[in-house]
Amino acid sequence: MDFKKPSYTRQIMLIAFIFLAIIGMKYSSEILGPILLSIFLAIIIYPVLVWLEKKGLSYNQSVLLTLVGTFAVGLGILWFLFVSLTQLIEELPNFTINSSGILAQYGNEIIKFIVTHIPVSDIAGLIALGIFVLFAVIFLVYELPLIKVRLVNGLGADSPAINQIFDIVDANIKYFVIRAKVNFIYGIGVSAILFVFDINFAVLWGLLTFALGFIPYLGIIIAAIPPVLVAWAKYGIWGAITMGLFFIIINTVAESYIFPRLTGKGLQMSVFVVFVSLFVWGWILGPTGFLIGVPLTLIVIKYLENYDETRWLALLMTSEAEEDDSKGKKS
């Protein structure tokens, strides 16, 4: 006889599978984090290869230009980080807020905490990790078109599984490309303002703003801490307040107006889900989890949408259904 498993049994099995996956990722986070970061960076760069092909270049020429460009940009960023972090470490011992006020004491405690807990002094380790990610991205960019062909040949062009994979990749490409464009504007704007205020390491803080901008709502606020402290030490408490207000304004404009308008319908997630997912993925994967927490959550949502028993969870995690209901009531 053919016994059909009740739906609640499938739900329990899915939940058990999710917990096992979380445990496995937690214990392998040191290597899994950089690998996942490399995959997502390769996904960002892959549209450049496609764009070059559309411009009339052959596939081999497009791949060569994309790989050479990726290597040159990555090497340039690593060199810049090496030089900037070396100079920063030399200046950190002498960096203090010279004031007898209680706020200045708190500011110096924050500086001490940053110096103690953030491994900026481990330049060799950071650069080695950067080199690993750079070469992993180059190899992945080269392999992505071949992987796509292998999947089509192995599963068939009409396979539901391959369509789901391509949907997930397309959603992540869309998210990352839009976020990278917005973050680039952040980084340039922040560096320009910091140059005007004569804040040390303006380009480094702009690059930090670009990277941490991938963390919704919190990233730019975290990136604001070093420039605010430098402004505090250089111009006093009012300089710090002015710098802090500047970052709050650009964060509000970016997250409330610019990014939602560019993403449009289909990438909208509940604000609560975005906020919680950052800490969940950060706990699982470490710092990398904060950077790629949103696209990983998108993958989870796409996975949940494929099963009747978990589709309601996917609906709860998105704001698209809520927007549709509000539009229907207005009409």
N, C-alpha and C positions, 0 to 999 in steps of 0.2 A: 504493500500500500504506500501511497505517496502522502506523507505527512507534511503539511505546510506550517512553517514556523510562524507563530503569532508575531504581530508587529512589535510588541513590547520586547520580545526576545531580540529582534534585530536592533532595537534602540539600545538595549543593554550592551550588545556586542559592539556597536559603533562607539558608545561611550568608553567601553573598556579599551578598544583600539586607540582612541584618542589619548587616554591616560598613559597607555604604554608608549605611544609615540612621544608624548611630552617627557616622560622619564628618560627615554633613550636620547632625545635631543639635549636634555639638561646635562646628562653625564658626558656627552660628546661635544659640548658647546665650544670648547677651546679650538677645535679644528673645524667643527661644523659652521661656526659663525663666519670665519673668513671665507669658507667655500661658498656659503649662501650669498655673502656680500659680493664675491666675484661673479656669481651667476647673475645677480641683479644688475651689476655694472655692465656685464656683457649684453644684457637685454637692452640697456640704455643705448649702448654704442651700436648695436646691430642695425637700427634704422638708418644710420649713416651709410652703411654698406649698401642698403637697398636704395637710398637716395642717389648714390654715385652711379649705380646701375641704371637708374631712371634717366640720368643725365647723359647716357650714351656710352659709358665706359664698359669694358668687358668685365666679366665676373672676376677674372684673375687680377685685373688692374684695380677693381674696386676693393677686393680683399687686401691687396698689397698696400694701397693708400690708407685704408682703414687701420691696418695693423701698425704701419709706420707712424701714422698720426697718434694712435693710442699709446704707442711706446714713447714717442717724443713728449707728449703731454704728461703722461704718467711720470716719466723720468724728471721732467721739469718740476713737477709738483713735489716729488720726493727730494730733489736738490734744494728747492726753496724751503721745505720744511726742515731739512737738516741745518741749513744756514740760520734760519729764523729761530729754531729751538735752541741751537747752540748759543746765540746771542741772548735769548731770553733767560736761559739758565745762568749765564754770567751776570745778568742784572737782577735776578730774583733776590739774592741775599741782601741787596741794598734797597729793595723796594718796600717802603713803608709809608703809611699815612701819618704825616707829621702834625699831629694835633692832640691836645690833651682832653678833648671831649669824649664822652662815653660812646658816641657813634663811631668815632675814629678807632676806639679800642675794639669794637665789634668788627669794623672793617679789617683791622690787622689780624683778628682771629680768623676771618674768612680767608685772607691771604695765606695764613699759616696752614689752614685746612687744605687749601688747593695745592700748595707746595708739597704737603705731606702725603696726600691721598691720590693725586693725579700723577701718573708715571711719566711726566714730560722729560725727566732726567734720563730715562731709559731710551736714549735716542737710537742706539744700535738695534734694540728690540723692535722699536716702532718702524724703523727703516726696513729691517728684515721682513717684518709683516707686510709692509707696503710693497716690497719687491715680490713677495709671494703672490699677493693679490694682483699685481700688475701682470705678471706672467700668466697667472691663471686666467685673467680676463682676455689676454691676447690669444691663448690657446682656445678658449671658449668661443670667442668671436669667429675664429677660423673654423671651428667645428659646428657652429649652430646651423648653417645651411645644410651641411652634410647630415646632421642629426635629423633635421626636418625631412630630408629625402628618405632616410632609413625608416623613420616612423611611418611615412606614407606607404613605402614599399612593404613594410612588415604588417601593418594593421589595415591598410586599404584607405583610399582617400575618403570613402563614405563612412568610415568607422566612427561611432559615437564617441569612443574614447579619445580618438585623435582630434575630433572637433572640440571636445572639452579642453584638451591640452592647449590647442590654438587659441581658444577663447580666453583661457587664463593668461597665456603669454601676451595676447593683445591688450587685455585689461591692464596688466602690469606695465607694458610698454607705454600705454597712454598715461597711466598715473606718473611713471617716472619721468617721462619726457616733459610733461606739464610742470611737475614739481621742480625739475632741473632748470627749466626756463625761469620760473618764478624765483627760485633760489639764486640764480645768476644775477637777476636784477637786484635782489637783496644785497648780495655780496658786493657788487659794484657800488651801490648806493651807500652802504655802510663804510666801505673803504674811502669813498670820496668825502663823506662827512667827517670821518676820523682824521683824514689829511687836513681838512679845514680847521679842526680843533687841535691839530698838532699832537695827536695821540700816538704814542710809540707803537710800532708793529701794526700799522693800519691795515696793510695787505694781509697779514696773518689773521687778524680778527675778521676781515672780510671773507677769507677762505673758510674760517671756522663757522661763520654765519651761513655760508653756502652749504657746508656739510651738515650742520645741525638743523638747517631748515627742513631737512627730510623728516624731522621729528615734529609732527603737527602740534601747535599750541604752545609747546614747552621749549622747542629747540632754539628759537630766536631769543627767548628769555634767558636760557642758559648761556648762549653765545654773548649776551650783553654783559655778563658778569665781569670778564676781564677789562673791557673798555670802560665800564663804569668805575671799577676800582682805580684804573690808571687816571681817569678824569678826576676822581676824588683826590688822589695823591697830588695831582698837578694843579687843579683849580679849586679845590675845596669841596665842601658838601653840595654847594649849588651847581658846581660843574657835574657832579655825579648825578644829581637829580635831573638836570637837563639831558644828560646822556641817557638816563633810564627812561625818561619820557619819550625820547626819540625812538628807542627800541620798542616801547609799548605801542606807540602809534603805528609803526611799520608792521608789527606783529598783528595788530587788530585789523588793519587794512588788508593785509595779505590773507589772513585766515578767514575773515568774514566776508570779503568782497572779491579779491582778485582770484584766489584759487578756486572757490566754488563756482565762479562764473566760467572759468576755463575748463573745469572738469565736466560741468553739465550733468546730465542725467546718466546714471549707470555706474558711477563711482561713489555715489553718496552713501556714507555710512553714518550711523547714529554717532553723535558727538561722544556719548558715554562709551560706546564700543571702541571708538578711536582712542579715547583717553585710557581706558582699561587695557586695551590690547598692547599699548606701548609698555606698560609695566609688566604685563604677562610675558611678552616676548623678551623684554629686558631681563627678567628673572631667568628665563630659559636660556637665552643665548648671550647674555652680557651686553656690553655697549652696542654690539652689532644689532641686537634685537630691537633697540630703540630706533635705529636708522631704517630698518626694513620691516618694522612691525606692521605698518599699514598694508603693504603688498602681501605679506604673509597672511594677514587677516582676510584680504581679498580672496586668496587661494582657499582658505577655510570656508568662506561663504560660498564660493563656487562649488566646493565639494559637498556642502550641506544641501545645496539646491538640487543635487542629483538624486536625492532619496526622499520618498514621500514622508518617511518618519521624521526627517530632520529639516524639511523645507521650511517649517514654521520658525525654526531657529534662524535660518537665513533671512527670513522676512523681518524678524525682530531686530536683526543686526544692521539692517539698511533703513534709510529714510525715504527710499523711493516710493514705497507703498503709501507712506504718510502724505507725501507730496501729491500723489495721484488722488487720494481721498479728498484732500483739501481743494484740489482743482474741480473735482466732481461736485462738491458742495456749492462752490461758487457758481458753476454753470447751472 
